[in-house]
Amino acid sequence: MKHTAFDVLVIGAGHAGTEAAHAAWRMGARVALITFQKSDIGVMSCNPAIGGLGKGHLVREIDALDGIMGRVADRAAIQFRLLNRRKGPAVRGPRVQADRALYQAAMQSEINAAHGLEVIEAEVVDLLSEEDGTINGVRLGDGTDIPAGATILTSGTFLRGLMHIGDEKTVGGRHGANASMRLADRIRDLGVRIGRLKTGTPPRIRRSSIRFEGLEEQVGDETPTLFSFLHDKAFAPQISCSITHTNERTHDIIRANLDRSAMYGGMIDGTGPRYCPSIEDKVVRFSEKTSHQIFLEPESLTSDLVYPNGISTSLPADVQLDYVRSIAGLEQAEIAQLGYAIEYDFVDPRGLTSGLMVHGARGLYLAGQINGTTGYEEAAGQGLVAAINAVKAVRGEEAVRFSRSEGYLGVMIDDLTTRGVTEPYRMFTSRAEYRLLLRADNADSRLTPRGVEIGCVGERRAATFGAKAAELADHRSSMEGELLSAKTLIDLGLNIRPDSPARSGYETLRLKDCDPAVLIAAVPAFHELKIAAVEQLRCGAVYDSYVARQLKEIESVRANEGLAIPAGFDFGAIDGLSSEVRSKFQTVRPETLAQAGRIEGITPAAIVVLLAAIRHGTRRTA
C-alpha cells in the first residue's frame, strides 16, 4: 500500500504516542499514528490509575496545553482522590482510579474525532535516513516506505521486550503483544547509548473470589478534583477500593522461593523502578517490616478483574498463587492473569535535545519509556513536548523549551536530558526546586498562554482560560478593594489580635484559619464571588511570600556554587532529602556545591536543601 508523505509520523499508540499524535494534529500538521493494532489505542498496560504525587501535576500541565490525558482520565474515573490533602496546595496530587474499558474507549474517541489524523496498522521495522543521518521516514514490515518530515518513536516496553514469569521467558512488549525486535536493532545502529530497564505487574485476581468482609474500605473524595480545566463534574459512577496487607506467612513463602524469581534468580539484567518495587524486592529490602499494604483496585465497572496494587512479581505461577492466598481476603483468590516482569531497551536520554530530538539523527524524536521513564503521565508529557518540537522543526521554526520554573514538564525534560537515568525515572514534587510556583491548581495560568503562543491550544481551551483569567482578576480586585477591620475578622472566628490593622479581603485569605466560604457569606461585598475562584486566589495569596523566599534560595545556590562542603559532612543527617539522594551524596562525597549538582540524578531542589544544611552547620563525623 502506498502512503503519501506526512509532516509527522508517530510510532506507537500508548500514552506518549496518542498525546504526541493529537498534539501534532492540533497544530495543523499532517499526522499518521502507526500501531500494531488500532484496538490497542489507549490500553492501560499496567495499573488502572492516572495521577498521584507529582504525576497529577503533569496531567494538569498536559491539560493546560490542551492535551487529552486529563479529559480522558476524567471520563474514565471511577474514584477521585486528592493525595496529600492535609498538606499545602503545592504538594497535593490529584489521582483517579480509572475504568480500563472507559479509558480506552475515551482515548479512541479522541483520536477518531481528530479528522485528518490517519491511523495505520503496521509494524515499523526500519528508519529511513539521508546521507547526513537525518531521519526522513519509516519502513513497514510489508516493505512499504512512508516519508515524513519528523518521526516520533514512542515504543514503551516493546523494544526487545522480554517477559519473565519464574524461569519462563516470553518475547513481547506486554501480555499478549509482540515485541519490536528489528526496530530495536535499527535504534542501536544510530550510535546512541542503549541500556536495559525492567518493570513489572501483579497478578490479576477475580473479584468474585475475594472475601471483602473485614477488609478496610477506601472511599473516594465526596467532591472530586478533576484533571481537566474544561470539566466540572464526574462522568462515571463512583466506587470504593479495598485495602489488605501481606503477613509473615506471605513473606516466608516469598523468601523460600527467591531463587525461582526471575529477578533474584539472575535471569533479568535490567534495573527496576526504585519507587515501585516488586513484592520480592519489598521482602528483601525491607526485611524488618512484617507486612506491606495492598490496594485492591477494581479494573472496570463491567469487569470481574481486580488489580492488587503492591505485589508485582516475577515469581512462577505456583508461588504466585501460594503467596496471594496467604493474604487476608484472598484465601480463595483465583488468578485470571499471572504477574510478570518485563525488561526492555531504553536510550540514554542525555543523547537528546531539550525538545527530545536525537543528537546526530535530525528528525527523530523519542518519548516515553524509551527515554528511561516509568509511568503513563511521564510518557504523555514527553509525547506532547516531542510533538510540539517535531512540528516546529518541520516548519523551520525555533525549538520550544520548557524551563524548570514553568512546570514539571520542564523539570522532567531537564532531569532526563542533563542528568540521565540509572533506574526508571518517575516524577515527584521533590524534584522541583520551584514547586511552590508549580501547583496543580495554577497549571493553566502557567502554561495555557504559552500553549496559545506555541499553537497547540485550541479555540475552546483558549476562550475558557481567558474567561477564567478575567474572573480571577476581577475577584482579586474586589477582594483587594475591601478593607476588613480586626473586629470583623474576629467576628468571623479568625485568630488575630484586636489591635491588628485592617487588611484587605485578599490579605485575609493568607490567614491559616480563613475559610473562603465563610468569608464570602459574611462580607456583603463578596456575596457574588465564586467559591472556586476564591479558593484558587487563596492558594496564590498563601504562597506569595514563600515563593519570593524560594526564588532567593535558588539565586543563592547559583551564587554559592563554589562553596566548599566541610570534610566529614554527614549527608545522611540532612532532613528533606530522599534516601536515594542521601545515598548518592554519601557515595560520591562531593567537595563543593557545584560538584554535588553534577552528580547523576541530583536535582537543583536537592542542592537547595544541601546548601541550607551546610549553612545551618549540620556537620557530624561520617
C-alpha positions as CSV (number, residue, x, y, z in Angstrom):
1,M,0.0,0.0,0.0
2,K,1.4,3.4,-1.0
3,H,1.3,6.2,1.6
4,T,1.7,9.9,0.9
5,A,4.2,11.9,2.9
6,F,3.3,13.2,6.3
7,D,4.7,16.0,8.4
8,V,4.9,13.9,11.5
9,L,4.8,10.1,12.0
10,V,4.2,8.7,15.5
11,I,5.2,5.1,16.2
12,G,3.3,3.5,19.0
13,A,-0.2,4.4,20.3
14,G,0.3,4.2,24.0
15,H,0.2,7.2,26.4
16,A,3.1,9.0,24.8
17,G,2.1,8.2,21.2
18,T,-1.6,9.2,21.5
19,E,-0.6,12.5,23.2
20,A,2.0,13.2,20.5
21,A,-0.2,12.4,17.6
22,H,-3.1,14.6,18.9
23,A,-0.8,17.5,19.7
24,A,0.8,17.5,16.2
25,W,-2.7,17.3,14.7
26,R,-3.9,20.2,16.9
27,M,-1.0,22.3,15.5
28,G,-2.2,21.6,12.0
29,A,0.3,19.0,10.9
30,R,-0.4,16.1,8.6
31,V,0.0,13.2,11.1
32,A,-0.1,9.4,11.0
33,L,-0.2,7.2,14.1
34,I,1.3,3.8,13.5
35,T,0.4,0.9,15.8
36,F,0.3,-2.9,15.7
37,Q,-3.5,-2.9,16.2
38,K,-6.0,0.0,16.3
39,S,-7.9,-1.7,19.0
40,D,-4.9,-1.3,21.3
41,I,-5.0,2.5,21.2
42,G,-5.3,3.8,24.8
43,V,-4.6,0.5,26.5
44,M,-3.5,0.8,30.2
45,S,-0.8,-1.8,30.2
46,C,-0.2,-1.7,34.0
47,N,-2.3,-0.2,36.8
48,P,-5.7,1.3,36.1
49,A,-5.0,4.7,37.6
50,I,-3.8,8.2,36.5
51,G,-2.1,10.8,38.6
52,G,-0.7,10.9,42.1
53,L,2.1,12.9,43.8
54,G,4.0,14.8,41.1
55,K,2.2,12.8,38.4
56,G,-1.1,14.6,38.9
57,H,0.8,17.9,38.3
58,L,2.0,16.5,35.0
59,V,-1.5,15.6,33.9
60,R,-2.8,19.1,34.8
61,E,0.0,20.6,32.8
62,I,-0.7,18.4,29.8
63,D,-4.4,19.5,30.1
64,A,-3.3,23.2,30.3
65,L,-1.6,22.7,26.9
66,D,-4.8,21.2,25.6
67,G,-3.6,17.6,25.8
68,I,-6.0,14.8,26.1
69,M,-4.9,12.6,29.0
70,G,-6.7,14.7,31.6
71,R,-10.0,14.8,29.7
72,V,-9.8,11.0,29.1
73,A,-9.0,10.3,32.7
74,D,-11.9,12.3,34.0
75,R,-14.3,10.4,31.7
76,A,-13.0,7.1,32.9
77,A,-12.6,7.9,36.6
78,I,-14.5,5.6,38.9
79,Q,-12.8,7.1,42.0
80,F,-11.2,10.5,42.7
81,R,-8.8,11.1,45.4
82,L,-6.7,14.2,46.2
83,L,-3.4,12.9,47.8
84,N,-1.6,14.9,50.5
85,R,-4.9,16.8,51.1
86,R,-3.7,17.8,54.6
87,K,-0.5,19.4,53.2
88,G,-0.1,22.6,51.3
89,P,-1.6,23.0,47.8
90,A,1.8,22.8,46.2
91,V,2.3,19.1,47.0
92,R,-1.3,17.9,46.7
93,G,-1.6,15.3,44.0
94,P,-4.9,14.6,42.1
95,R,-5.4,10.9,41.3
96,V,-8.1,8.8,39.8
97,Q,-8.9,5.1,39.7
98,A,-9.8,4.6,36.1
99,D,-12.0,2.1,34.4
100,R,-9.8,0.4,31.8
101,A,-12.6,0.0,29.2
102,L,-13.9,3.5,29.6
103,Y,-10.3,4.9,29.4
104,Q,-9.5,3.0,26.2
105,A,-12.9,4.0,24.7
106,A,-12.5,7.6,25.6
107,M,-8.9,7.8,24.2
108,Q,-10.0,6.1,20.9
109,S,-12.9,8.6,20.7
110,E,-10.4,11.5,20.9
111,I,-8.2,10.0,18.2
112,N,-11.1,9.1,15.9
113,A,-12.6,12.6,16.3
114,A,-9.3,14.2,15.1
115,H,-10.3,14.3,11.5
116,G,-7.3,14.0,9.2
117,L,-5.2,12.1,11.8
118,E,-4.5,8.8,10.0
119,V,-4.1,5.6,12.0
120,I,-2.1,2.9,10.3
121,E,-2.0,-0.7,11.5
122,A,1.5,-2.0,10.8
123,E,4.9,-2.8,12.3
124,V,7.7,-0.4,11.8
125,V,10.9,-2.3,11.1
126,D,13.3,0.4,9.9
127,L,14.0,4.1,9.9
128,L,14.7,5.9,6.5
129,S,17.6,8.3,6.5
130,E,19.5,10.7,4.3
131,E,23.3,10.7,3.9
132,D,23.8,13.2,6.7
133,G,21.9,10.9,9.1
134,T,18.6,12.9,9.0
135,I,15.7,10.5,9.6
136,N,13.1,11.1,6.9
137,G,10.5,8.4,7.4
138,V,10.0,4.7,8.2
139,R,9.7,1.3,6.6
140,L,6.9,-1.0,7.5
141,G,7.0,-4.8,7.8
142,D,5.5,-5.3,4.4
143,G,8.3,-3.2,2.8
144,T,6.2,0.0,2.4
145,D,8.2,3.2,2.9
146,I,6.4,6.2,4.5
147,P,8.3,9.5,4.1
148,A,7.9,12.2,6.9
149,G,9.4,15.4,8.0
150,A,9.7,14.2,11.6
151,T,9.3,10.8,13.3
152,I,8.4,10.3,17.0
153,L,9.2,7.0,18.4
154,T,7.1,6.0,21.5
155,S,7.9,2.3,21.8
156,G,7.2,1.9,25.5
157,T,8.4,-1.5,26.7
158,F,8.3,-3.0,23.2
159,L,12.0,-2.6,22.1
160,R,13.4,-6.1,22.6
161,G,10.8,-6.6,25.3
162,L,11.2,-9.9,27.2
163,M,8.7,-11.0,29.8
164,H,9.6,-13.2,32.8
165,I,7.5,-15.5,35.0
166,G,9.9,-17.6,37.0
167,D,12.3,-19.2,34.6
168,E,9.8,-18.9,31.7
169,K,10.7,-16.2,29.2
170,T,8.4,-14.8,26.5
171,V,9.4,-12.3,23.9
172,G,6.8,-9.5,23.9
173,G,6.1,-5.8,24.6
174,R,3.3,-6.6,27.2
175,H,0.9,-9.5,27.9
176,G,-0.4,-10.8,24.5
177,A,1.6,-8.3,22.4
178,N,4.6,-8.8,20.2
179,A,8.0,-7.0,20.8
180,S,9.8,-4.8,18.3
181,M,13.0,-6.6,17.5
182,R,14.1,-5.3,14.1
183,L,13.4,-1.7,15.1
184,A,15.4,-2.2,18.2
185,D,18.4,-3.3,16.0
186,R,17.9,-0.1,13.9
187,I,18.0,2.1,17.0
188,R,21.3,0.5,18.1
189,D,22.7,1.4,14.7
190,L,22.2,5.1,15.4
191,G,25.1,5.0,17.8
192,V,23.0,6.1,20.8
193,R,23.8,4.6,24.2
194,I,21.4,1.7,24.9
195,G,20.6,0.2,28.3
196,R,18.1,-2.3,29.8
197,L,15.4,-1.4,32.3
198,K,12.8,-3.6,34.0
199,T,9.3,-3.1,35.3
200,G,6.6,-5.5,36.5
201,T,3.0,-6.0,37.1
202,P,1.0,-8.0,39.7
203,P,-1.3,-11.0,39.0
204,R,-4.9,-10.0,38.2
205,I,-7.5,-11.5,40.6
206,R,-11.2,-12.3,40.0
207,R,-13.3,-10.0,42.2
208,S,-15.8,-12.8,42.7
209,S,-13.2,-14.9,44.5
210,I,-12.2,-12.1,47.0
211,R,-13.6,-12.1,50.6
212,F,-14.2,-8.3,51.1
213,E,-15.7,-8.7,54.6
214,G,-13.3,-7.4,57.2
215,L,-11.1,-5.6,54.7
216,E,-10.6,-1.8,55.0
217,E,-12.7,0.2,52.6
218,Q,-11.0,3.1,50.8
219,V,-13.7,5.6,49.6
220,G,-13.1,8.3,47.1
221,D,-13.5,12.0,47.7
222,E,-17.0,13.3,48.0
223,T,-16.1,16.3,45.9
224,P,-14.0,15.2,43.0
225,T,-10.8,17.0,42.0
226,L,-10.9,16.8,38.2
227,F,-7.9,16.8,36.0
228,S,-9.3,18.9,33.1
229,F,-9.8,22.6,33.5
230,L,-12.7,22.1,31.0
231,H,-14.7,19.8,33.3
232,D,-16.7,20.5,36.4
233,K,-18.2,17.1,37.3
234,A,-17.5,13.3,37.3
235,F,-18.8,11.3,34.3
236,A,-18.9,7.7,35.7
237,P,-20.4,6.0,38.7
238,Q,-18.0,6.1,41.7
239,I,-16.7,3.1,43.6
240,S,-14.6,2.2,46.6
241,C,-11.3,0.3,46.7
242,S,-10.3,-2.1,49.5
243,I,-7.1,-2.4,51.5
244,T,-5.4,-5.6,52.7
245,H,-1.9,-6.5,53.8
246,T,0.8,-9.1,53.4
247,N,1.9,-11.0,56.5
248,E,4.8,-13.1,57.8
249,R,3.4,-16.2,56.1
250,T,3.4,-14.3,52.8
251,H,6.9,-13.2,53.3
252,D,8.1,-16.7,54.3
253,I,6.6,-18.1,51.0
254,I,8.4,-15.5,49.0
255,R,11.8,-15.9,50.9
256,A,11.7,-19.6,50.4
257,N,11.3,-19.2,46.6
258,L,13.6,-16.2,45.9
259,D,15.8,-18.4,43.8
260,R,12.8,-19.1,41.5
261,S,12.2,-15.3,41.0
262,A,13.4,-14.1,37.6
263,M,14.9,-11.0,39.3
264,Y,16.7,-12.8,42.2
265,G,17.4,-15.9,40.1
266,G,19.7,-13.8,37.9
267,M,17.6,-14.0,34.8
268,I,17.0,-10.2,34.5
269,D,19.7,-7.7,33.7
270,G,17.5,-4.6,33.7
271,T,17.3,-2.2,36.6
272,G,13.8,-1.9,38.2
273,P,12.0,1.1,39.5
274,R,13.1,2.2,43.0
275,Y,9.7,3.6,43.9
276,C,7.6,0.7,42.6
277,P,9.4,-2.4,43.8
278,S,8.3,-5.9,43.3
279,I,7.0,-7.9,46.3
280,E,10.3,-9.8,46.2
281,D,12.2,-6.5,46.5
282,K,10.0,-5.3,49.4
283,V,10.5,-8.5,51.4
284,V,14.3,-8.4,50.8
285,R,15.0,-4.7,51.1
286,F,12.6,-4.0,54.0
287,S,13.1,-7.2,55.9
288,E,12.3,-5.5,59.2
289,K,8.6,-5.0,58.1
290,T,6.1,-7.7,58.9
291,S,3.5,-6.5,56.4
292,H,3.1,-4.4,53.3
293,Q,-0.1,-2.6,52.2
294,I,-2.0,-3.8,49.2
295,F,-4.7,-1.8,47.4
296,L,-7.4,-3.9,45.7
297,E,-8.4,-1.8,42.8
298,P,-11.3,-2.7,40.5
299,E,-10.2,-2.6,36.9
300,S,-13.6,-1.7,35.5
301,L,-17.3,-1.3,36.3
302,T,-18.0,-4.1,33.9
303,S,-15.1,-6.5,34.6
304,D,-14.6,-9.1,37.3
305,L,-10.9,-8.3,37.5
306,V,-9.1,-6.6,40.4
307,Y,-5.6,-5.1,40.3
308,P,-3.8,-5.8,43.6
309,N,-1.5,-2.8,43.7
310,G,1.6,-3.5,45.7
311,I,2.5,-7.1,44.8
312,S,4.1,-7.0,41.3
313,T,6.2,-10.1,40.8
314,S,8.3,-12.3,38.6
315,L,7.8,-15.5,40.7
316,P,6.5,-18.7,39.0
317,A,2.8,-19.4,38.8
318,D,2.5,-21.8,41.7
319,V,4.4,-19.4,44.1
320,Q,2.2,-16.5,43.0
321,L,-0.9,-18.5,43.9
322,D,0.5,-19.6,47.2
323,Y,1.5,-16.1,48.4
324,V,-1.6,-14.5,47.1
325,R,-3.8,-17.0,49.0
326,S,-1.8,-16.3,52.2
327,I,-3.2,-12.7,52.3
328,A,-6.3,-11.7,54.2
329,G,-9.4,-11.7,52.0
330,L,-7.6,-13.6,49.2
331,E,-7.7,-17.0,50.8
332,Q,-9.7,-18.4,47.8
333,A,-8.4,-16.0,45.2
334,E,-8.5,-17.0,41.6
335,I,-5.7,-15.6,39.4
336,A,-7.0,-14.6,36.0
337,Q,-3.6,-13.4,34.7
338,L,-0.2,-14.0,36.2
339,G,2.1,-11.2,37.2
340,Y,5.3,-10.8,35.3
341,A,8.4,-8.7,35.0
342,I,9.4,-7.2,31.6
343,E,12.8,-5.9,30.6
344,Y,13.3,-3.7,27.6
345,D,15.8,-1.4,25.8
346,F,16.0,2.3,26.6
347,V,18.0,5.1,25.1
348,D,20.2,7.2,27.4
349,P,18.2,10.5,27.3
350,R,21.4,12.6,27.7
351,G,21.7,11.9,23.9
352,L,18.6,14.1,23.3
353,T,17.9,17.8,22.9
354,S,15.6,19.6,25.3
355,G,13.0,19.1,22.5
356,L,13.6,15.3,22.7
357,M,15.3,15.0,19.3
358,V,18.2,12.6,19.0
359,H,21.6,14.3,18.6
360,G,23.0,13.2,15.3
361,A,19.7,11.9,13.9
362,R,17.8,15.1,13.0
363,G,14.1,14.5,12.5
364,L,13.9,11.6,15.1
365,Y,12.3,12.2,18.4
366,L,11.9,9.9,21.4
367,A,9.2,10.0,24.0
368,G,8.1,7.8,27.0
369,Q,9.7,4.7,28.4
370,I,12.3,4.6,25.7
371,N,13.8,7.6,27.5
372,G,14.1,5.7,30.8
373,T,10.9,6.9,32.5
374,T,8.2,4.9,34.1
375,G,4.5,5.9,34.3
376,Y,1.7,6.9,32.0
377,E,1.9,10.6,32.9
378,E,5.6,11.0,32.3
379,A,5.2,9.3,28.9
380,A,2.2,11.5,27.9
381,G,4.1,14.7,28.9
382,Q,7.1,13.7,26.8
383,G,4.9,12.8,23.8
384,L,3.4,16.3,24.0
385,V,6.8,18.0,24.1
386,A,8.2,15.9,21.3
387,A,5.2,16.6,19.1
388,I,5.4,20.4,19.6
389,N,9.1,20.4,18.7
390,A,8.7,18.0,15.8
391,V,6.1,20.3,14.2
392,K,8.2,23.3,14.8
393,A,11.2,21.7,13.2
394,V,9.2,20.6,10.1
395,R,8.1,24.2,9.7
396,G,11.6,25.6,10.2
397,E,10.7,27.3,13.4
398,E,12.6,27.6,16.6
399,A,12.5,24.7,19.1
400,V,10.3,25.1,22.2
401,R,11.9,24.6,25.6
402,F,10.0,24.4,28.9
403,S,12.1,25.7,31.8
404,R,12.2,24.2,35.3
405,S,10.4,27.3,36.6
406,E,7.5,26.9,34.1
407,G,6.3,23.4,35.1
408,Y,7.0,19.8,35.9
409,L,7.3,19.1,32.2
410,G,10.4,21.3,32.2
411,V,11.7,19.7,35.3
412,M,11.3,16.2,33.8
413,I,12.9,17.0,30.4
414,D,15.8,18.8,32.1
415,D,16.4,16.0,34.5
416,L,16.4,13.4,31.7
417,T,18.5,15.3,29.1
418,T,21.1,16.7,31.5
419,R,21.3,14.1,34.3
420,G,20.2,10.9,32.6
421,V,18.8,7.8,34.4
422,T,20.3,4.8,36.2
423,E,16.8,3.4,37.0
424,P,13.3,4.1,35.7
425,Y,12.5,7.8,36.3
426,R,9.3,8.9,37.9
427,M,8.1,12.3,38.9
428,F,7.9,13.6,42.4
429,T,7.2,17.1,43.7
430,S,10.5,16.9,45.5
431,R,12.3,17.0,42.1
432,A,11.2,20.6,41.5
433,E,13.1,23.5,43.2
434,Y,10.2,25.8,42.1
435,R,7.5,23.6,43.5
436,L,5.7,26.4,45.3
437,L,5.2,28.0,42.0
438,L,4.3,24.8,40.2
439,R,1.0,23.9,41.9
440,A,-1.6,21.7,40.2
441,D,-4.3,24.4,40.7
442,N,-2.4,27.0,38.6
443,A,-1.2,24.8,35.7
444,D,-3.4,26.7,33.3
445,S,-2.3,30.1,34.5
446,R,1.3,29.0,34.0
447,L,1.0,27.1,30.7
448,T,-2.1,27.8,28.7
449,P,-0.9,31.3,27.5
450,R,2.4,29.6,26.4
451,G,0.3,26.9,24.6
452,V,-1.6,29.6,22.7
453,E,1.7,31.2,21.7
454,I,3.1,27.8,20.6
455,G,-0.1,26.9,18.7
456,C,-1.1,23.7,20.5
457,V,-4.1,25.1,22.3
458,G,-7.5,25.2,20.5
459,E,-10.1,27.9,20.5
460,R,-12.3,26.4,23.1
461,R,-9.5,26.0,25.6
462,A,-8.2,29.5,24.9
463,A,-11.7,31.0,25.4
464,T,-12.3,29.1,28.6
465,F,-9.0,30.1,30.1
466,G,-9.5,33.7,29.0
467,A,-12.8,33.9,30.8
468,K,-11.3,32.2,33.9
469,A,-8.4,34.6,34.0
470,A,-10.7,37.6,33.7
471,E,-12.8,36.2,36.5
472,L,-9.8,35.7,38.8
473,A,-8.5,39.2,38.1
474,D,-12.0,40.7,38.8
475,H,-12.3,38.7,42.0
476,R,-8.9,39.7,43.2
477,S,-9.6,43.3,42.5
478,S,-12.8,43.1,44.5
479,M,-11.1,41.4,47.5
480,E,-8.1,43.8,47.4
481,G,-10.5,46.8,47.4
482,E,-12.4,45.8,50.5
483,L,-10.8,46.5,53.9
484,L,-11.9,44.4,56.9
485,S,-11.4,45.6,60.4
486,A,-9.9,43.4,63.2
487,K,-13.3,43.3,64.8
488,T,-14.9,42.0,61.6
489,L,-12.2,39.3,61.3
490,I,-12.5,38.3,64.9
491,D,-16.3,38.0,64.5
492,L,-15.6,35.6,61.6
493,G,-13.7,33.4,64.1
494,L,-10.2,34.3,62.8
495,N,-7.4,34.2,65.4
496,I,-5.9,37.7,65.3
497,R,-5.1,40.4,67.8
498,P,-7.9,43.0,68.5
499,D,-5.4,45.8,67.7
500,S,-4.4,44.4,64.4
501,P,-4.6,46.8,61.5
502,A,-7.4,46.4,58.9
503,R,-6.5,44.2,56.0
504,S,-8.0,43.6,52.6
505,G,-10.0,40.5,51.7
506,Y,-7.1,39.2,49.7
507,E,-4.7,39.6,52.6
508,T,-7.3,37.9,54.8
509,L,-7.0,34.8,52.6
510,R,-3.4,34.3,53.9
511,L,-4.6,33.7,57.4
512,K,-4.3,30.0,58.3
513,D,-7.8,29.7,59.7
514,C,-9.6,31.6,57.0
515,D,-12.4,29.7,55.3
516,P,-13.2,31.3,51.9
517,A,-16.8,30.1,52.0
518,V,-17.4,31.8,55.4
519,L,-15.6,35.0,54.2
520,I,-17.8,35.2,51.1
521,A,-21.0,34.6,53.1
522,A,-20.2,37.1,55.8
523,V,-19.0,40.1,53.7
524,P,-21.7,41.6,51.6
525,A,-19.2,42.9,49.0
526,F,-18.1,39.3,48.4
527,H,-21.6,37.7,48.0
528,E,-21.3,37.5,44.2
529,L,-17.9,35.9,44.2
530,K,-17.5,32.3,43.2
531,I,-16.0,29.9,45.8
532,A,-13.8,28.1,43.3
533,A,-12.2,31.3,42.1
534,V,-11.6,32.5,45.7
535,E,-10.1,29.1,46.7
536,Q,-7.6,29.5,43.9
537,L,-6.9,33.1,44.9
538,R,-6.2,31.8,48.4
539,C,-3.5,29.4,47.1
540,G,-1.8,32.3,45.5
541,A,-2.2,34.6,48.5
542,V,-0.8,32.0,50.9
543,Y,2.3,31.3,48.8
544,D,3.2,34.8,47.7
545,S,5.8,35.3,50.4
546,Y,7.1,31.7,50.3
547,V,7.6,31.9,46.5
548,A,9.7,35.1,46.9
549,R,11.8,33.3,49.5
550,Q,12.2,30.2,47.3
551,L,13.4,32.4,44.4
552,K,16.0,33.9,46.7
553,E,17.2,30.4,47.8
554,I,17.6,29.3,44.2
555,E,19.6,32.5,43.4
556,S,21.7,31.8,46.5
557,V,22.6,28.4,45.1
558,R,23.7,29.9,41.9
559,A,25.9,32.4,43.8
560,N,27.4,29.8,46.0
561,E,28.3,27.0,43.6
562,G,32.0,27.2,44.7
563,L,31.1,26.8,48.3
564,A,33.2,24.0,49.9
565,I,31.4,21.2,51.7
566,P,33.1,20.6,55.1
567,A,35.2,17.5,55.4
568,G,33.3,14.8,57.3
569,F,30.0,16.3,56.5
570,D,27.2,13.8,57.3
571,F,24.9,13.8,54.2
572,G,22.8,11.1,55.9
573,A,21.7,13.6,58.6
574,I,20.1,16.0,56.2
575,D,16.3,16.3,56.5
576,G,14.3,16.9,53.4
577,L,16.2,14.6,51.1
578,S,15.1,11.2,49.8
579,S,17.1,8.2,50.8
580,E,18.2,7.9,47.2
581,V,19.8,11.4,47.2
582,R,21.4,10.9,50.6
583,S,22.9,7.6,49.4
584,K,24.4,9.3,46.3
585,F,25.9,12.1,48.3
586,Q,27.4,9.6,50.8
587,T,28.8,7.5,48.0
588,V,30.3,10.3,45.9
589,R,31.1,12.7,48.7
590,P,31.3,15.9,46.6
591,E,33.7,18.6,47.9
592,T,31.8,21.6,46.6
593,L,28.2,22.6,45.9
594,A,28.9,22.6,42.1
595,Q,30.3,19.0,42.3
596,A,27.2,17.9,44.2
597,G,25.0,19.4,41.4
598,R,26.8,17.4,38.7
599,I,26.1,14.0,40.3
600,E,23.8,12.0,38.1
601,G,20.2,12.1,39.4
602,I,20.7,15.0,41.7
603,T,18.2,17.8,41.1
604,P,18.5,21.5,41.8
605,A,15.9,21.1,44.5
606,A,18.3,18.7,46.4
607,I,21.1,21.3,46.1
608,V,18.8,24.0,47.7
609,V,18.3,21.6,50.7
610,L,22.1,20.8,50.8
611,L,23.0,24.5,50.9
612,A,20.6,25.2,53.7
613,A,22.1,22.2,55.7
614,I,25.6,23.4,55.2
615,R,24.7,26.9,56.3
616,H,23.0,25.6,59.4
617,G,26.1,23.7,60.4
618,T,24.7,20.2,60.0
619,R,28.2,18.6,60.5
620,R,28.9,15.3,62.1
621,T,31.6,12.7,61.7
622,A,30.6,10.4,58.9
